[in-house]
Amino acid sequence: MRRCVVPGAWCAALVVLACQARAGGGAKEFNGQTAFAYLERQMAFGPRIPGTAAHRQAGDWLLAEMRGRADTVIVQDIRHVTRQGDTLHLRNFLARFHPAATERVLFLAHWDTRPHADQSQNLGQQRLPVPGANDGASGVAVLLGVADALKKRPPAIGVDLLLVDGEDYGDWGDSDRRDVLIGSRWFAAHQPPAYQPLYAVLFDMVGDKDLQVYQEGYSMANAPEVVQRVWQTAADLGYQRQFVSGVGTSLTDDHLPLQEAGIHAIDVIDFSYGPSNEYWHTTEDTIDKVSAASLQIVGDVAVALVRQ
């Protein structure tokens, strides 16, 4: 295990939880087929672009689903004015299990989809929306599957499942990230009182049929002990091939605002989507590119992380 470089009490708690995760199950609690059904349900709404009926309907569905599982759900209503002067009405959903517990972990995923397929090779398709089977629906499906497991058998520690909105709306080239990562930046600035999770894990693009998750660069730079714990948990479950022990690309994603707010957050993401990453931010991000088997693997790891 990598030497901890965090305060003693925090490090000790993390080590204890890591040992507990290795000793306890979790692999049989998560249902990949059910998670895939959650992914299909999201896709049935159509692209979940802020400002559309599909976005509103999908948000209402997610809120109802989380309220049926969690002990409590906090809705963060966000009014965001874009660089072009448009007003977006966004919502973060924070589903809390065992909310009175002081020792907590945070899992998150974004539930919106990108308005324009800017990486499509066909210039005409660049004006079309991204369907968001992997980039959006897969991470949400994992969190809903984790919520099922925690509803059936409540966790001994506190667990927060955060669905953030407005991650993929604007121009990723903007230096101030004004119109991207909107929900995670809002949450970082409006956390629950005295909120100090042990760590946070972002699940993004985790449904690829050929799942290979490398250790994201900013995660390794700023929370290597959390990366080590997650990858060791995956290895203990027999998922070494899918959770690769090697540093991959450094990505601007929803974990960065949390890191900037002092949370030990990492990004679990398979950024090689398709043989040459040709499905990312294109009209090809469709349901035939993802699988229940990949959701099962990631969900197994997520549940094992919180079991004692």
Secondary structure, 3 states (H helix, E strand, C coil): CCCCCCCHHHHHHHHHHHHHHHHCCCCCCCCHHHHHHHHHHHHHHCCCCCCCHHHHHHHHHHHHHHHCCCCEEEEEEEEEECCCCCEEEEEEEEEEECCCCCCEEEEEEECCCCCCCCCCCCCHHHHCCCCCCCCCHHHHHHHHHHHHHHHHCCCCCEEEEEEECCCCCCCCCCCCCCCCCHHHHHHHHCCCCCCCCCEEEEEECCCECCCCEEECHHHHHHCHHHHHHHHHHHHHCCCCCCEEEEECCCCCCCHHHHHHCCCCEEEEECCCCCCCCCCCCCCCCCHHHECHHHHHHHHHHHHHHHCC
